[in-house]
Amino acid sequence: MKIKLITLFVAILLFNTRCEQKPNAHDVTFNQEKLLQRVKELSSDKFEGRRTGEKGNDLARAYIVKELLQQGVKSFYPEYEQPFVFNRGNDTLVANNVLGLIKGTENPNAYIVISAHYDHLGIGENGEIYNGADDDASGVSALFSFVEHLRTNPPKHSVVLAAFDAEEMGLMGAKHFVSKVKDSTIIANINMDMISRSSKDELYVVGSRYNEKLSAIVNDFKNPTTSKLLVGHDGTDGKQDWTYASDHAPFHQEGIPFLYFGNEDHAAYHKPTDDFEEITPDFYKNAVAMIIAMFNDIDAKGL
């Protein structure tokens, strides 16, 4: 009888100890197969290259809104879409950002914006489709991996999931968004653009040099994968400077800390060969895991 009581006591003690343990900031949970399925879908011919102002772009936007609804993500505004108008040459284009919101548990009025652009280059003069699997269906699919992760790991800060339009036309979607929210408490932007294809199995992170707290978080980062995360392309290493290369630039220009994740240009960059079949799936899964883990650190420590 004493042995049974001792065994029961030990079991209860172990259970309570496990319950009191804080979750590891690098615990990353998302559906890897769905990540691949979504990027394959968004970069398929039926979306016609997702060019701003054209039918394929409208279809892509509807796909993103449907995914947000199905996953129970609330809209950032009364509607998921944030329309805006801009001029390109002699044309006036109507574009739309898609914005979801996950409320923070401790700091609901402080926001981390996680972004990727869903537009691409459309159909070429000879009828070839620029499907943009890496650029940037890969980042958009990763937005929904964040949703899957945050469903079981609620964030301390509120998270805006931003699928920006018209990046390929001068970062117009991100510029419009920032112009409307620049007085809000946005503590950071995490931007993903071209994260699914690397023959070197390496992902770059840009932006930590501009903020001391971000720099400390990046320097202390414990990579949960076997792929490499490199700090660079930030104006300090003689390589192409990506500080203003994608949708993180308008945030940076407003003094909002940012991290941009991307891989180096490849043979399919801005070509019709940027197709799903050419991504590197294992690297892509690892890239998303690294980005989510970095978000966990930022969310836990704040800026």
TILUM-950084 format. One line per 8 residues: for each residue y, x, z of N, C-alpha, C. Coordinates in Angstrom, 3 decimals. Layout:
BEGIN
Y X Z Y X Z Y X Z | ...;
This chain:
BEGIN
-1.198 0.824 0.000 0.000 0.000 0.000 1.259 0.866 0.000 | 1.248 1.932 0.807 2.395 2.835 0.870 2.627 3.495 -0.483 | 1.519 3.857 -1.171 1.640 4.509 -2.477 2.297 3.573 -3.481 | 1.896 2.273 -3.408 2.474 1.290 -4.324 3.971 1.096 -4.066 | 4.355 1.077 -2.764 5.765 0.917 -2.425 6.585 2.112 -2.890 | 6.022 3.311 -2.687 6.721 4.524 -3.120 6.895 4.518 -4.638 | 5.850 4.126 -5.354 5.903 4.062 -6.819 6.970 3.077 -7.279 | 7.025 1.902 -6.596 8.019 0.896 -6.941 9.430 1.413 -6.690;
9.611 2.097 -5.551 10.923 2.643 -5.203 11.382 3.663 -6.242 | 10.489 4.548 -6.644 10.824 5.560 -7.650 11.190 4.904 -8.973 | 10.449 3.863 -9.353 10.725 3.160 -10.612 12.116 2.524 -10.591 | 12.458 1.889 -9.445 13.779 1.266 -9.313 14.881 2.312 -9.361 | 14.657 3.442 -8.701 15.637 4.519 -8.674 15.892 5.056 -10.079 | 14.817 5.265 -10.832 14.954 5.768 -12.201 15.689 4.766 -13.078 | 15.391 3.489 -12.895 16.048 2.444 -13.684 17.552 2.418 -13.417 | 17.911 2.475 -12.124 19.327 2.452 -11.765 20.054 3.683 -12.277;
19.383 4.835 -12.239 19.979 6.077 -12.723 20.275 5.975 -14.210 | 19.302 5.417 -14.960 19.510 5.277 -16.393 20.646 4.322 -16.697 | 20.737 3.245 -15.920 21.796 2.259 -16.151 23.169 2.833 -15.877 | 23.249 3.777 -14.935 24.537 4.339 -14.559 24.977 5.459 -15.480 | 24.062 5.973 -16.328 24.421 7.054 -17.216 25.420 6.571 -18.262 | 26.425 7.365 -18.502 27.396 7.026 -19.533 26.786 7.311 -20.899 | 27.082 6.474 -21.896 26.526 6.721 -23.223 27.043 8.027 -23.798 | 26.177 8.730 -24.481 26.548 9.968 -25.141 27.534 9.669 -26.252;
28.642 10.392 -26.282 29.670 10.139 -27.297 29.150 10.370 -28.705 | 28.035 11.085 -28.829 27.497 11.379 -30.149 26.320 10.483 -30.515 | 26.039 9.474 -29.697 25.043 8.479 -30.094 25.619 7.679 -31.261 | 24.972 7.782 -32.404 25.459 7.134 -33.612 24.384 6.195 -34.126 | 24.741 4.934 -34.293 23.762 3.953 -34.746 24.321 3.190 -35.946 | 23.646 3.301 -37.077 23.972 2.505 -38.252 22.749 2.472 -39.157 | 22.730 1.504 -40.050 21.590 1.312 -40.934 21.746 2.208 -42.164 | 20.967 3.267 -42.217 21.101 4.241 -43.296 20.716 3.671 -44.651;
19.720 2.820 -44.674 19.306 2.243 -45.944 20.362 1.292 -46.485 | 20.983 0.526 -45.600 22.053 -0.366 -46.050 23.260 0.431 -46.531 | 23.516 1.574 -45.926 24.588 2.450 -46.394 24.381 2.771 -47.871 | 23.159 3.135 -48.223 22.851 3.480 -49.613 22.881 2.243 -50.507 | 22.379 1.129 -50.004 22.380 -0.096 -50.803 23.797 -0.527 -51.156 | 24.708 -0.411 -50.186 26.082 -0.858 -50.427 26.792 0.035 -51.437 | 26.599 1.346 -51.333 27.291 2.225 -52.280 26.703 2.045 -53.677 | 25.413 1.776 -53.766 24.794 1.502 -55.068 25.374 0.239 -55.676;
25.540 -0.799 -54.862 26.092 -2.064 -55.342 27.538 -1.894 -55.797 | 28.371 -1.291 -54.964 29.796 -1.177 -55.282 30.061 -0.288 -56.495 | 29.147 0.622 -56.785 29.333 1.509 -57.937 28.507 1.071 -59.139 | 28.043 -0.164 -59.134 27.280 -0.677 -60.270 28.219 -1.145 -61.379 | 27.678 -1.279 -62.571 28.496 -1.622 -63.737 29.198 -2.968 -63.602 | 28.648 -3.876 -62.814 29.235 -5.214 -62.753 30.641 -5.215 -62.163 | 31.003 -4.145 -61.433 32.353 -4.049 -60.876 33.317 -3.322 -61.819 | 32.820 -2.904 -62.976 33.648 -2.407 -64.074 34.638 -1.320 -63.654;
34.247 -0.486 -62.712 35.104 0.622 -62.307 36.215 0.289 -61.327 | 36.335 -1.001 -60.936 37.192 -1.450 -59.823 38.675 -1.093 -60.002 | 39.140 -1.077 -61.238 40.540 -0.717 -61.478 41.482 -1.788 -60.945 | 42.539 -1.360 -60.258 43.531 -2.271 -59.686 44.091 -3.198 -60.758 | 44.119 -4.494 -60.429 44.677 -5.486 -61.333 43.691 -6.046 -62.336 | 42.440 -5.565 -62.306 41.450 -6.041 -63.260 40.314 -6.770 -62.558 | 39.481 -7.447 -63.365 38.452 -8.329 -62.824 37.495 -7.598 -61.884 | 37.085 -6.396 -62.262 36.141 -5.661 -61.424 36.692 -5.361 -60.049;
37.983 -5.110 -59.966 38.636 -4.886 -58.679 38.606 -6.150 -57.842 | 38.851 -7.300 -58.489 38.783 -8.581 -57.777 37.381 -8.825 -57.218 | 36.356 -8.503 -58.013 34.975 -8.688 -57.573 34.658 -7.776 -56.383 | 35.161 -6.549 -56.440 34.927 -5.615 -55.339 35.591 -6.103 -54.057 | 36.802 -6.604 -54.191 37.511 -7.117 -53.019 36.759 -8.295 -52.409 | 36.263 -9.191 -53.245 35.493 -10.336 -52.754 34.222 -9.870 -52.050 | 33.599 -8.830 -52.582 32.393 -8.271 -51.954 32.707 -7.750 -50.555 | 33.816 -7.038 -50.418 34.193 -6.454 -49.129 34.503 -7.541 -48.110;
35.265 -8.556 -48.520 35.579 -9.666 -47.618 34.301 -10.367 -47.176 | 33.386 -10.589 -48.105 32.122 -11.250 -47.776 31.340 -10.442 -46.751 | 31.302 -9.130 -46.913 30.601 -8.267 -45.958 31.236 -8.355 -44.576 | 32.564 -8.336 -44.518 33.248 -8.442 -43.223 32.907 -9.765 -42.543 | 32.927 -10.834 -43.312 32.598 -12.149 -42.759 31.159 -12.195 -42.257 | 30.231 -11.684 -43.052 28.824 -11.723 -42.681 28.543 -10.897 -41.426 | 29.324 -9.831 -41.234 29.122 -8.985 -40.061 29.979 -9.418 -38.878 | 30.689 -10.530 -39.031 31.431 -11.071 -37.900 32.703 -10.321 -37.549;
33.251 -9.591 -38.509 34.482 -8.841 -38.257 35.682 -9.756 -38.472 | 36.589 -9.761 -37.527 37.790 -10.588 -37.643 38.783 -9.941 -38.607 | 39.718 -10.754 -39.090 40.751 -10.234 -39.979 41.890 -9.627 -39.153 | 42.556 -8.627 -39.736 43.679 -7.988 -39.060 44.910 -8.884 -39.102 | 45.146 -9.510 -40.232 46.186 -10.520 -40.383 45.513 -11.894 -40.353 | 46.281 -12.983 -40.493 45.625 -14.299 -40.561 44.562 -14.366 -41.660 | 44.784 -13.608 -42.757 43.797 -13.501 -43.822 43.335 -12.051 -43.906 | 42.172 -11.837 -44.501 41.658 -10.469 -44.641 42.485 -9.654 -45.634;
43.069 -10.337 -46.607 43.757 -9.634 -47.685 45.241 -9.452 -47.384 | 45.738 -8.279 -47.772 47.156 -7.967 -47.647 47.686 -7.691 -49.056 | 48.251 -8.702 -49.721 48.717 -8.499 -51.096 50.021 -7.715 -51.144 | 50.212 -6.997 -52.232 51.477 -6.301 -52.452 51.660 -6.122 -53.960 | 52.889 -5.873 -54.349 53.249 -5.746 -55.760 53.923 -4.398 -55.960 | 53.605 -3.742 -57.080 54.285 -2.482 -57.396 54.371 -2.330 -58.911 | 55.268 -1.480 -59.337 55.468 -1.240 -60.760 54.754 0.040 -61.176 | 54.122 -0.035 -62.336 53.484 1.133 -62.931 53.880 1.168 -64.405;
54.788 2.068 -64.724 55.340 2.063 -66.065 56.108 0.772 -66.296 | 55.761 0.085 -67.365 56.406 -1.189 -67.667 55.654 -2.378 -67.092 | 54.575 -2.106 -66.380 53.748 -3.182 -65.848 54.045 -3.427 -64.368 | 53.970 -4.685 -63.973 54.040 -5.068 -62.567 52.647 -5.503 -62.149 | 52.084 -4.836 -61.151 50.710 -5.084 -60.728 50.678 -5.732 -59.353 | 49.764 -6.670 -59.194 49.492 -7.283 -57.896 48.207 -6.659 -57.364 | 48.262 -6.114 -56.174 47.108 -5.460 -55.565 46.872 -6.043 -54.175 | 45.737 -5.705 -53.587 45.389 -6.268 -52.277 44.613 -5.262 -51.440;
45.121 -4.967 -50.258 44.315 -4.273 -49.255 43.417 -5.301 -48.561 | 42.285 -4.843 -48.052 41.409 -5.693 -47.247 41.334 -5.077 -45.852 | 41.650 -5.893 -44.820 41.824 -5.357 -43.468 41.021 -6.162 -42.453 | 40.113 -5.487 -41.772 39.366 -6.102 -40.691 39.784 -5.527 -39.349 | 39.420 -6.193 -38.271 39.836 -5.779 -36.933 38.696 -5.930 -35.943 | 38.487 -4.871 -35.154 37.569 -4.916 -34.010 38.397 -4.580 -32.777 | 38.521 -5.516 -31.871 39.378 -5.344 -30.696 38.792 -4.332 -29.714 | 39.664 -3.515 -29.146 39.252 -2.545 -28.151 39.019 -3.175 -26.796;
38.144 -2.574 -26.025 37.794 -3.118 -24.716 38.772 -2.696 -23.624 | 39.436 -1.544 -23.789 40.333 -1.031 -22.754 41.776 -0.906 -23.224 | 41.981 -0.577 -24.486 43.328 -0.399 -25.038 43.474 -1.229 -26.315 | 43.474 -2.551 -26.183 43.455 -3.392 -27.385 44.727 -3.325 -28.225 | 45.820 -2.835 -27.653 47.073 -2.765 -28.401 47.334 -1.382 -28.999 | 46.356 -0.503 -28.891 46.429 0.809 -29.526 45.336 0.870 -30.593 | 45.706 1.309 -31.799 44.820 1.167 -32.943 44.412 2.512 -33.540 | 43.150 2.573 -33.921 42.652 3.649 -34.777 42.339 3.008 -36.122;
42.975 3.499 -37.181 42.761 2.947 -38.520 41.717 3.797 -39.232 | 40.620 3.167 -39.629 39.567 3.841 -40.385 39.665 3.335 -41.813 | 39.865 4.236 -42.763 40.222 3.800 -44.111 39.384 4.451 -45.198 | 39.321 3.739 -46.316 38.726 4.224 -47.556 39.305 3.361 -48.675 | 39.379 3.875 -49.883 39.935 3.060 -50.973 38.821 2.507 -51.851 | 38.974 1.231 -52.238 37.927 0.584 -53.024 38.224 0.562 -54.513 | 39.430 0.905 -54.919 39.749 0.920 -56.346 39.243 2.204 -57.000 | 39.101 2.158 -58.323 38.789 3.378 -59.068 39.451 3.285 -60.451;
38.874 3.904 -61.462 39.567 4.108 -62.731 39.247 3.084 -63.819 | 38.285 2.193 -63.551 38.033 1.122 -64.503 37.187 1.535 -65.690 | 37.527 0.995 -66.864 36.778 1.229 -68.102 37.625 2.079 -69.036 | 36.999 3.121 -69.609 37.716 4.027 -70.499 37.927 3.453 -71.884 | 38.653 4.196 -72.698 38.989 3.738 -74.048 37.757 3.523 -74.913 | 36.694 4.257 -74.644 35.476 4.138 -75.443 34.438 3.224 -74.803 | 34.867 2.480 -73.780 33.972 1.535 -73.141 33.134 2.097 -72.023 | 33.314 3.368 -71.708 32.544 3.976 -70.624 33.108 3.509 -69.274;
32.216 3.246 -68.322 32.632 2.733 -67.015 32.713 3.875 -66.008 | 33.847 3.964 -65.351 34.053 4.953 -64.291 33.668 4.293 -62.967 | 32.395 4.420 -62.592 31.879 3.654 -61.457 32.326 4.182 -60.093 | 32.720 5.432 -60.000 33.277 5.949 -58.749 32.370 5.786 -57.546 | 31.119 6.236 -57.677 30.193 6.123 -56.537 30.676 6.965 -55.367 | 30.983 8.233 -55.645 31.497 9.104 -54.589 32.956 8.792 -54.299 | 33.694 8.432 -55.339 35.153 8.238 -55.268 35.496 6.788 -55.551 | 35.562 5.835 -54.618 35.282 6.075 -53.217 34.413 4.948 -52.680;
33.439 4.519 -53.515 32.484 3.541 -52.982 31.790 4.101 -51.751 | 31.659 5.421 -51.693 31.005 6.052 -50.536 31.774 5.801 -49.255 | 33.099 5.896 -49.304 33.896 5.649 -48.110 33.907 4.192 -47.701 | 33.942 3.288 -48.697 33.957 1.863 -48.388 32.646 1.438 -47.740 | 31.532 1.913 -48.277 30.245 1.587 -47.660 30.186 2.089 -46.225 | 30.771 3.252 -45.979 30.774 3.816 -44.619 31.576 2.954 -43.646 | 32.577 2.217 -44.139 33.317 1.310 -43.254 32.367 0.335 -42.574 | 31.373 -0.151 -43.307 30.442 -1.122 -42.742 29.417 -0.454 -41.831;
29.189 0.842 -42.024 28.374 1.585 -41.058 29.104 1.676 -39.722 | 30.423 1.815 -39.777 31.217 1.772 -38.547 31.045 0.424 -37.849 | 31.054 -0.660 -38.629 30.880 -1.991 -38.038 29.538 -2.068 -37.318 | 28.490 -1.587 -37.965 27.156 -1.611 -37.361 27.127 -0.800 -36.073 | 27.770 0.356 -36.096 27.806 1.213 -34.900 28.594 0.554 -33.769 | 29.747 -0.001 -34.098 30.622 -0.557 -33.062 30.093 -1.867 -32.493 | 29.174 -2.495 -33.195 28.568 -3.719 -32.672 27.801 -3.423 -31.384 | 27.160 -2.276 -31.311 26.392 -1.899 -30.119 27.115 -0.861 -29.261;
28.251 -0.365 -29.768 29.053 0.615 -29.022 30.520 0.202 -29.104 | 30.920 -0.850 -28.383 32.284 -1.370 -28.506 33.330 -0.284 -28.233 | 34.362 -0.212 -29.065 35.372 0.840 -28.902 36.346 0.543 -27.776 | 36.902 1.591 -27.178 37.941 1.428 -26.166 39.258 1.001 -26.812 | 39.571 1.603 -27.975 40.783 1.263 -28.709 40.431 0.272 -29.820 | 41.391 -0.524 -30.215 41.158 -1.425 -31.335 41.005 -0.617 -32.627 | 40.181 -1.132 -33.509 39.880 -0.456 -34.768 40.283 -1.353 -35.932 | 41.099 -0.819 -36.818 41.410 -1.496 -38.075 40.546 -0.867 -39.155;
39.758 -1.689 -39.834 38.939 -1.242 -40.958 39.715 -1.558 -42.225 | 40.214 -0.526 -42.896 41.126 -0.705 -44.024 40.474 -0.242 -45.318 | 40.248 -1.194 -46.226 39.829 -0.877 -47.587 41.075 -0.977 -48.451 | 41.643 0.182 -48.792 42.919 0.206 -49.498 42.725 0.068 -51.008 | 43.689 -0.579 -51.626 43.733 -0.723 -53.076 44.731 0.283 -53.646 | 44.601 0.560 -54.949 45.588 1.337 -55.717 45.794 2.755 -55.206 | 44.778 3.342 -54.619 44.862 4.757 -54.259 45.003 5.616 -55.503 | 44.268 5.242 -56.543 44.271 6.025 -57.780 45.593 5.917 -58.526;
46.460 5.027 -58.088 47.760 4.837 -58.736 48.909 5.328 -57.869 | 48.596 6.231 -56.958 49.656 6.827 -56.140 49.638 6.425 -54.683 | 48.452 6.146 -54.151 48.291 5.801 -52.732 49.078 4.542 -52.358 | 49.188 3.626 -53.310 50.096 2.491 -53.119 49.653 1.565 -51.989 | 48.340 1.338 -51.850 47.861 0.454 -50.792 48.131 1.013 -49.410 | 47.861 2.294 -49.229 48.116 2.919 -47.934 49.606 2.962 -47.626 | 50.410 3.229 -48.642 51.866 3.253 -48.429 52.364 1.884 -47.974 | 51.856 0.838 -48.609 52.293 -0.507 -48.237 51.862 -0.835 -46.811;
50.623 -0.529 -46.494 50.123 -0.818 -45.144 50.956 -0.107 -44.085 | 51.192 1.174 -44.280 51.937 1.947 -43.283 53.364 1.428 -43.150 | 53.954 1.005 -44.262 55.330 0.487 -44.198 55.426 -0.776 -43.352 | 54.326 -1.512 -43.252 54.323 -2.761 -42.493 53.928 -2.577 -41.026 | 53.254 -1.474 -40.701 52.746 -1.310 -39.330 53.242 -0.039 -38.651 | 54.183 0.662 -39.259 54.559 1.971 -38.728 55.176 1.900 -37.332 | 55.664 0.727 -36.942 56.210 0.582 -35.590 55.147 0.148 -34.581 | 53.912 -0.069 -35.057 52.816 -0.422 -34.160 52.260 0.832 -33.500;
51.419 0.625 -32.499 50.831 1.767 -31.800 49.542 2.177 -32.501 | 49.699 2.956 -33.555 48.545 3.530 -34.241 48.388 4.957 -33.730 | 47.288 5.216 -33.054 47.124 6.548 -32.467 46.520 7.531 -33.449 | 45.817 7.039 -34.481 45.193 7.956 -35.428 44.703 7.209 -36.656 | 44.609 7.946 -37.757 43.956 7.469 -38.978 42.771 8.387 -39.282 | 41.622 7.778 -39.538 40.454 8.501 -40.043 40.231 8.011 -41.465 | 40.427 8.894 -42.433 40.322 8.512 -43.837 39.104 9.172 -44.474 | 38.359 8.379 -45.250 37.139 8.861 -45.906 37.286 8.680 -47.412;
37.196 9.767 -48.149 37.329 9.706 -49.602 36.459 10.798 -50.210 | 35.375 10.381 -50.884 34.392 11.297 -51.469 33.588 11.993 -50.369 | 32.618 11.273 -49.825 31.825 11.810 -48.714 30.320 11.749 -48.974 | 29.911 11.485 -50.238 28.480 11.254 -50.481 27.805 12.296 -51.356 | 28.513 13.337 -51.747 27.935 14.248 -52.739 28.348 15.686 -52.447 | 27.383 16.506 -52.086 27.661 17.920 -51.831 26.406 18.746 -52.067 | 26.451 19.604 -53.053 25.321 20.500 -53.312 25.222 21.587 -52.254 | 26.326 21.810 -51.538 26.353 22.829 -50.487 26.043 22.251 -49.107;
25.854 20.938 -49.031 25.559 20.264 -47.763 26.674 20.501 -46.751 | 27.933 20.352 -47.221 29.062 20.590 -46.332 30.162 19.567 -46.553 | 30.759 19.157 -45.445 31.851 18.186 -45.424 33.069 18.873 -44.818 | 34.224 18.609 -45.404 35.466 19.181 -44.877 36.228 18.144 -44.053 | 36.890 18.619 -43.014 37.794 17.783 -42.238 39.173 18.436 -42.267 | 40.171 17.630 -42.576 41.551 18.087 -42.731 42.436 17.316 -41.762 | 43.411 17.976 -41.185 44.409 17.278 -40.390 44.525 17.716 -38.944 | 43.516 18.396 -38.432 43.544 18.753 -37.015 44.646 19.762 -36.697;
45.063 20.537 -37.700 46.089 21.559 -37.444 47.434 20.952 -37.071 | 47.628 19.668 -37.347 48.920 19.028 -37.131 49.036 18.344 -35.778 | 47.969 18.364 -34.982 47.998 17.684 -33.689 47.129 18.452 -32.696 | 47.714 18.833 -31.581 46.997 19.679 -30.625 45.752 18.996 -30.061 | 45.856 17.714 -29.732 44.706 17.017 -29.157 43.590 16.861 -30.179 | 43.968 16.537 -31.420 42.955 16.448 -32.467 42.309 17.804 -32.713 | 43.116 18.837 -32.679 42.585 20.184 -32.871 41.549 20.520 -31.806 | 41.840 20.157 -30.555 40.895 20.419 -29.467 39.612 19.612 -29.654;
39.752 18.349 -30.082 38.578 17.505 -30.293 37.711 18.065 -31.410 | 38.339 18.487 -32.510 37.574 19.048 -33.631 36.917 20.371 -33.235 | 37.637 21.205 -32.521 37.074 22.497 -32.112 35.895 22.340 -31.157 | 35.934 21.314 -30.325 34.863 21.081 -29.335 33.743 20.196 -29.882 | 33.864 19.773 -31.128 32.927 18.797 -31.693 31.508 19.353 -31.745 | 30.565 18.543 -31.290 29.152 18.901 -31.340 28.519 18.096 -32.475 | 28.224 18.793 -33.534 27.699 18.156 -34.748 26.302 17.596 -34.491 | 26.105 16.284 -34.662 24.792 15.704 -34.402 23.828 15.810 -35.576;
24.225 16.525 -36.645 23.405 16.605 -37.848 23.145 18.059 -38.228 | 22.376 18.233 -39.283 22.099 19.580 -39.800 23.073 19.975 -40.909 | 23.881 19.035 -41.385 24.885 19.361 -42.399 26.075 20.060 -41.743 | 26.850 20.765 -42.563 27.966 21.552 -42.045 29.269 20.752 -42.085 | 30.034 20.847 -41.015 31.380 20.290 -40.967 32.348 21.455 -40.884 | 33.218 21.575 -41.889 34.117 22.712 -41.993 35.568 22.264 -41.898 | 36.362 23.016 -41.148 37.802 22.785 -41.112 38.421 23.611 -42.232 | 39.162 22.956 -43.098 39.753 23.709 -44.201 40.448 22.810 -45.188;
40.853 23.398 -46.315 41.628 22.679 -47.323 42.864 22.034 -46.683 | 43.467 22.765 -45.751 44.592 22.220 -44.981 45.843 23.077 -45.076 | 45.864 23.954 -46.084 47.032 24.811 -46.266 46.973 26.119 -45.516 | 45.839 26.410 -44.875 45.740 27.643 -44.095 44.724 28.626 -44.653 | 43.933 28.209 -45.656 42.808 29.040 -46.077 42.844 29.465 -47.537 | 43.962 29.237 -48.212 44.060 29.637 -49.611 43.359 28.694 -50.579 | 42.722 27.653 -50.063 42.073 26.667 -50.923 43.049 25.536 -51.230 | 42.658 24.671 -52.143 43.499 23.528 -52.467 43.826 22.748 -51.198;
45.105 22.463 -50.997 45.561 21.785 -49.784 45.428 20.274 -49.986 | 44.624 19.626 -49.135 44.369 18.187 -49.253 45.220 17.352 -48.296 | 46.237 17.942 -47.718 47.041 17.217 -46.728 47.620 15.923 -47.296 | 47.975 15.942 -48.572 48.565 14.754 -49.195 47.694 14.200 -50.325 | 46.393 14.479 -50.267 45.514 14.196 -51.397 44.987 12.771 -51.450 | 45.060 12.023 -50.365 44.466 10.685 -50.347 45.247 9.796 -49.380 | 44.636 8.693 -48.991 45.359 7.652 -48.264 45.799 8.035 -46.857 | 45.407 9.180 -46.366 45.908 9.639 -45.071 47.362 10.120 -45.161;
47.820 10.464 -46.367 49.151 11.060 -46.525 50.280 10.177 -45.988 | 50.317 8.870 -46.299 51.409 8.050 -45.739 51.411 8.004 -44.217 | 50.231 8.078 -43.596 50.175 8.134 -42.134 50.810 9.439 -41.645 | 50.418 10.536 -42.269 50.948 11.846 -41.884 52.469 11.877 -42.036 | 52.964 11.289 -43.115 54.408 11.299 -43.356 55.172 10.516 -42.305 | 54.496 9.584 -41.637 55.121 8.826 -40.547 54.837 9.441 -39.178 | 54.227 10.626 -39.169 53.956 11.304 -37.908 52.738 10.795 -37.169 | 51.882 10.034 -37.852 50.666 9.507 -37.237 49.544 10.522 -37.414;
48.895 10.948 -36.342 47.806 11.922 -36.466 46.699 11.393 -37.383 | 46.088 12.303 -38.144 45.044 11.879 -39.066 43.941 12.927 -39.161 | 42.772 12.462 -39.531 41.690 13.328 -39.990 41.206 12.775 -41.316 | 41.151 13.636 -42.295 40.611 13.256 -43.597 39.279 13.959 -43.803 | 38.261 13.179 -44.161 36.939 13.720 -44.427 36.629 13.597 -45.912 | 36.217 14.696 -46.530 35.870 14.664 -47.944 35.101 15.906 -48.350 | 34.528 15.847 -49.536 33.846 17.026 -50.068 34.632 17.577 -51.250 | 34.287 18.779 -51.662 35.016 19.419 -52.753 34.701 18.736 -54.086;
35.644 18.846 -55.018 35.451 18.237 -56.331 34.152 18.730 -56.967 | 33.492 17.823 -57.680 32.249 18.164 -58.366 32.389 17.832 -59.850 | 31.337 18.081 -60.602 31.412 17.926 -62.059 31.708 16.503 -62.483 | 31.416 15.525 -61.623 31.619 14.118 -61.984 32.951 13.557 -61.496 | 33.777 14.381 -60.884 35.039 13.884 -60.339 35.893 13.261 -61.446 | 36.261 11.997 -61.276 37.061 11.251 -62.248 36.439 11.249 -63.646 | 35.103 11.188 -63.664 34.377 11.079 -64.919 33.402 9.905 -64.847 | 32.932 9.421 -66.009 31.987 8.297 -65.995 30.642 8.642 -65.363;
30.421 9.902 -65.079 29.146 10.329 -64.495 29.135 10.276 -62.964 | 30.203 9.778 -62.367 30.219 9.619 -60.907 29.436 8.360 -60.554 | 28.116 8.462 -60.663 27.207 7.334 -60.471 26.376 7.495 -59.213 | 25.804 6.387 -58.761 24.981 6.383 -57.554 23.838 7.389 -57.646 | 23.254 7.519 -58.811 22.089 8.397 -58.970 22.423 9.860 -58.713 | 23.702 10.216 -58.716 24.111 11.611 -58.559 24.551 11.970 -57.139 | 24.598 10.995 -56.229 24.973 11.346 -54.862 23.824 12.112 -54.203 | 24.102 12.731 -53.073 23.069 13.447 -52.311 22.829 12.648 -51.023;
21.810 11.783 -51.024 21.650 10.790 -49.948 21.547 11.374 -48.543 | 20.778 12.447 -48.357 20.627 12.997 -47.004 21.955 13.528 -46.482 | 22.687 14.216 -47.358 24.012 14.691 -46.956 24.922 13.514 -46.623 | 24.876 12.481 -47.444 25.732 11.313 -47.241 25.475 10.665 -45.879 | 24.219 10.478 -45.547 23.879 9.899 -44.242 24.409 10.784 -43.111 | 24.255 12.094 -43.273 24.747 13.020 -42.247 26.271 12.997 -42.159 | 26.926 12.899 -43.325 28.391 12.856 -43.328 28.897 11.658 -42.537 | 28.294 10.498 -42.763 28.713 9.296 -42.046 28.443 9.438 -40.554;
27.307 10.026 -40.210 26.992 10.239 -38.791 28.018 11.163 -38.139 | 28.429 12.213 -38.844 29.429 13.134 -38.292 30.769 12.438 -38.093 | 31.180 11.633 -39.056 32.479 10.965 -38.963 32.489 9.960 -37.822 | 31.405 9.211 -37.687 31.331 8.253 -36.578 31.332 8.987 -35.243 | 30.608 10.090 -35.164 30.585 10.867 -33.918 31.968 11.404 -33.578 | 32.716 11.837 -34.597 34.084 12.306 -34.354 34.963 11.157 -33.869 | 34.794 9.988 -34.481 35.521 8.807 -33.996 35.207 8.562 -32.527 | 33.925 8.643 -32.149 33.555 8.425 -30.758 34.334 9.341 -29.822;
34.485 10.597 -30.212 35.231 11.546 -29.369 36.701 11.161 -29.267 | 37.296 10.780 -30.391 38.710 10.389 -30.382 38.905 9.129 -29.542 | 38.019 8.168 -29.716 38.114 6.908 -28.968 37.944 7.148 -27.474 | 37.050 8.056 -27.119 36.782 8.317 -25.700 37.929 9.083 -25.037 | 38.531 10.035 -25.765 39.535 10.915 -25.169 40.965 10.449 -25.410 | 41.179 9.696 -26.504 42.521 9.248 -26.827 43.386 10.400 -27.328 | 44.591 10.050 -27.770 45.518 11.077 -28.277 46.891 10.903 -27.616;
